[in-house]
Amino acid sequence: MVSNPNFSSPEELVKRLQVVFRDLTDTSSAFGLSDANLREARNLAAELAGRMYDEPGEWGAGEVPERFRDDAVADALVQLLVAVPAQRGRQSIVSLFAKSVEASFQKAWADAQAAEAERSRLTPPAAPAVDESAAPMISVFEAQPELWARFEQEFARDAFALRVRFLLNRSPDEMAVMLDAPNERAIIMRLNRARDRFQLFCEQAGLDRREVEVLVAGFSTKEGA
């Protein structure tokens, strides 16, 4: 039994949880459902949760906006606990959790955007000015939908930033507020990195120079990002 989980690594905590969960589901032993086992399972789960909420940056939740963070962490924790019995090998628990948090956040954010769009549909606002710099982005989805899908799968954070800026037509200062970035410059740097990574991804995918130039031109901006 773990006497003090505060000194255990995440992997050690999960390994101990596997043992406790196996005991709890062992119908052949009355000890499996003992108060001690139940108490230890709660303590181990609480220790993991405490670390995730207290150190969001260490667990991949630091870039999740605060209004989404608690729910994203809670969803990812539940998914981690459900997956504990099947956990195998020497996988990094922090890495697995970070991926789950990102997926939970993007789903929550997409749901929020869908709800906002529905409200706008029911109460149509004045037509916004068209940002011409965002228009070429549509060609990426229309001309290379499979390429973009692979890019989103392999570089989710970069694809997410480009999607918000160019498909949803949000300005860097709006994105700074939405994503809890320290300032607009941080968003511009993030967009620069994402655009460069997309260009390299296109080149490695075998597209010719002209095709790459056309696609990357869809990510040009007036503010220098």
C-alpha positions in Angstrom: 0.0 0.0 0.0 1.3 3.5 -0.8 2.0 5.2 2.5 2.5 8.7 1.0 1.4 9.2 -2.6 2.8 12.7 -2.6 6.3 11.3 -3.2 5.2 9.0 -6.0 5.5 9.7 -9.8 2.3 9.7 -11.8 3.3 6.4 -13.3 3.7 4.9 -9.8 0.3 6.2 -8.7 -1.4 4.7 -11.8 0.4 1.4 -11.3 -0.8 1.3 -7.7 -4.3 2.2 -8.8 -4.2 -0.8 -11.1 -3.5 -3.1 -8.2 -6.2 -1.5 -6.1 -8.8 -1.7 -8.9 -8.0 -5.3 -9.5 -8.5 -6.0 -5.8 -11.8 -4.1 -5.8 -13.1 -6.1 -8.8 -11.9 -9.5 -7.3 -15.2 -11.1 -6.4 -13.5 -14.2 -5.0 -12.0 -12.2 -2.1 -13.9 -10.3 0.5 -10.7 -8.2 1.0 -11.2 -6.7 -2.4 -14.1 -4.5 -1.3 -12.6 -3.6 2.1 -12.7 -0.1 3.4 -8.9 0.1 3.2 -9.0 -0.6 -0.5 -11.8 1.9 -1.2 -10.0 4.5 0.9 -6.7 4.0 -0.9 -8.4 4.2 -4.3 -10.0 7.5 -3.3 -6.7 8.9 -1.9 -4.8 7.9 -5.1 -7.4 9.5 -7.4 -7.5 12.6 -5.2 -3.7 12.9 -5.4 -3.7 12.7 -9.1 -6.6 15.2 -9.4 -4.8 17.6 -7.0 -1.6 17.6 -9.1 -3.6 18.2 -12.3 -5.5 21.2 -11.0 -2.6 22.7 -9.0 0.0 22.4 -11.8 -1.9 22.8 -15.1 1.2 23.8 -17.0 2.9 20.5 -16.0 -0.1 18.5 -17.2 -0.7 20.1 -20.6 -3.6 22.3 -19.4 -1.7 25.5 -19.1 -2.8 26.9 -22.5 -6.4 25.9 -22.0 -8.4 29.1 -21.2 -9.5 29.3 -17.6 -13.2 29.2 -18.5 -12.7 25.7 -20.1 -9.9 24.4 -18.0 -11.7 22.8 -15.0 -14.1 21.0 -17.2 -11.4 19.8 -19.6 -9.2 18.6 -16.7 -12.2 16.8 -15.1 -13.1 15.1 -18.3 -9.5 14.0 -18.9 -9.2 12.7 -15.4 -12.3 10.6 -15.7 -10.9 9.2 -19.0 -7.6 8.4 -17.4 -9.2 6.6 -14.4 -11.4 4.6 -16.7 -8.4 3.6 -18.8 -6.2 2.7 -15.7 -7.0 -1.1 -15.7 -5.9 -1.4 -19.3 -2.8 0.8 -19.0 0.3 -1.0 -20.4 4.0 -0.4 -20.7 6.0 2.7 -19.8 3.8 5.3 -21.3 4.0 8.8 -19.8 0.9 9.5 -17.9 1.4 13.2 -18.2 1.7 13.0 -22.0 -1.4 10.8 -22.3 -3.3 13.2 -20.0 -2.1 16.3 -22.0 -3.5 14.8 -25.2 -6.8 14.0 -23.5 -7.0 17.6 -22.1 -6.4 19.1 -25.5 -9.1 16.9 -27.1 -11.6 17.7 -24.3 -10.9 21.4 -24.6 -11.3 21.5 -28.4 -14.6 19.6 -28.1 -15.8 22.1 -25.4 -14.6 25.0 -27.4 -16.3 23.7 -30.6 -19.6 23.1 -28.6 -19.4 26.7 -27.3 -18.9 28.1 -30.8 -21.8 26.0 -32.1 -24.0 27.4 -29.3 -22.9 30.9 -30.2 -23.6 30.3 -33.8 -27.1 29.0 -32.9 -27.7 32.1 -30.8 -26.6 34.3 -33.7 -28.9 32.4 -36.1 -31.9 33.1 -33.8 -30.9 36.7 -33.4 -28.9 37.7 -36.5 -26.3 40.4 -35.8 -25.2 43.0 -38.3 -23.1 41.6 -41.1 -19.4 41.8 -40.1 -16.8 43.4 -42.4 -15.1 40.8 -44.6 -11.5 40.2 -43.7 -9.9 39.5 -47.2 -6.8 37.9 -45.5 -9.0 35.0 -44.3 -10.6 34.2 -47.6 -7.8 32.1 -49.1 -8.0 29.7 -46.1 -11.2 28.1 -47.7 -9.1 26.8 -50.5 -7.1 24.6 -48.1 -10.2 22.8 -47.1 -11.6 22.6 -50.7 -8.4 21.8 -52.5 -6.5 19.7 -50.0 -9.0 18.4 -47.4 -7.1 15.2 -46.7 -3.8 17.0 -46.3 -5.4 19.4 -43.8 -7.0 16.5 -41.9 -3.6 14.9 -41.5 -2.1 18.2 -40.4 -4.8 18.6 -37.8 -4.1 15.1 -36.5 -0.4 15.5 -36.3 -0.1 19.1 -35.2 -3.4 19.8 -33.4 -2.3 23.0 -31.6 -0.9 24.6 -34.7 -3.9 23.6 -36.8 -6.3 24.9 -34.1 -4.6 28.4 -34.0 -4.8 28.6 -37.8 -8.4 27.6 -37.9 -9.4 30.2 -35.3 -7.5 33.0 -37.0 -8.4 32.3 -40.7 -11.5 30.2 -40.7 -13.3 31.8 -37.8 -11.8 35.2 -38.7 -10.7 36.1 -35.2 -8.1 38.8 -34.9 -4.9 38.3 -32.9 -6.1 40.5 -30.1 -9.4 38.6 -29.9 -7.5 35.3 -29.9 -5.3 36.6 -27.0 -8.4 37.1 -24.9 -10.0 33.8 -26.0 -6.8 31.7 -25.4 -5.6 33.6 -22.3 -2.4 34.6 -24.1 -0.2 37.2 -22.4 -0.5 39.6 -25.3 -1.3 40.0 -29.0 2.4 39.5 -29.9 2.3 36.0 -28.3 -0.5 35.1 -30.7 1.3 36.4 -33.7 4.4 34.4 -32.8 2.2 31.3 -32.4 0.6 31.9 -35.8 4.0 32.4 -37.4 5.2 29.0 -36.0 2.0 27.3 -37.1 2.2 28.7 -40.6 5.9 27.7 -40.9 5.1 24.2 -39.7 2.2 23.9 -42.2 4.6 24.9 -45.0 7.1 22.3 -44.0 4.3 19.7 -43.7 3.2 20.5 -47.2 6.7 20.2 -48.6 7.2 16.9 -46.9 3.9 15.7 -48.2 5.4 16.0 -51.7 3.5 19.1 -53.0 5.4 21.1 -55.6 6.7 24.6 -54.8 3.9 26.4 -56.5 1.2 24.4 -54.7 2.9 25.1 -51.3 3.1 28.8 -52.0 -0.6 29.0 -52.9 -1.7 27.1 -49.7 0.6 29.0 -47.4 -0.5 32.3 -49.0 -3.9 31.5 -47.4 -2.3 32.2 -44.0 -1.0 35.7 -44.8 -2.2 38.5 -42.5 -2.2 42.3 -42.5 -0.8 42.6 -39.0 2.5 40.8 -39.8 1.7 37.3 -38.5 
